[in-house]
Amino acid sequence: MQSLTSCQCSVCCGCFQQHFTIAVRDKHIRDMVCPVCWEPDINDPEHLNSYFSTLDIQLRECLEPEVYDLFHKKLTEQALIKDPKFLWCCHCSYGFIYDGDQLKVTCFQCRNSFCAQCKKPVSMMCWCLDYSLSLLSLLCN
């Protein structure tokens, strides 16, 4: 039998493995909770790190390597999304930390540009970039 430290529920090892394999492959990181009581509350940031640290140890032993790697990828993406400097490219879906102060951002992967504020491609109508450029031209004149 297998149990999580976040609750007192017990599940057979096969069901535990199947539940978390499906959760990792097909669902969001918030769905990686107990299959019986659906605890803990993943939205509580105070318990989040300790829960996933413990879950990581359990999943390492029971998941296939490619599923376990996907679990880590989802954890990393979840952490990055919380960073206000993290951007997803609207052209190729590559994610990166942008530490600049310009609205026009160039993706490191595909080299296409987009607006850091509204996330639209530069080739489309972007009021953010239009406004900043017109403001800049007013200041320079």
Secondary structure, DSSP 8 states (H G I E B T S, - for coil): -EE-TTSS-EE-HHHHHHHHHHHHHHS-GGG-S-TTT--S-TT-HHHHHHHHHHHHHHHHHHS-HHHHHHHHHHHHHHHHHTSTTEEE-TTT--EEE-----SEEE-TTT--EEETTT--BTTS--HHHHHHHHHHHHHH-
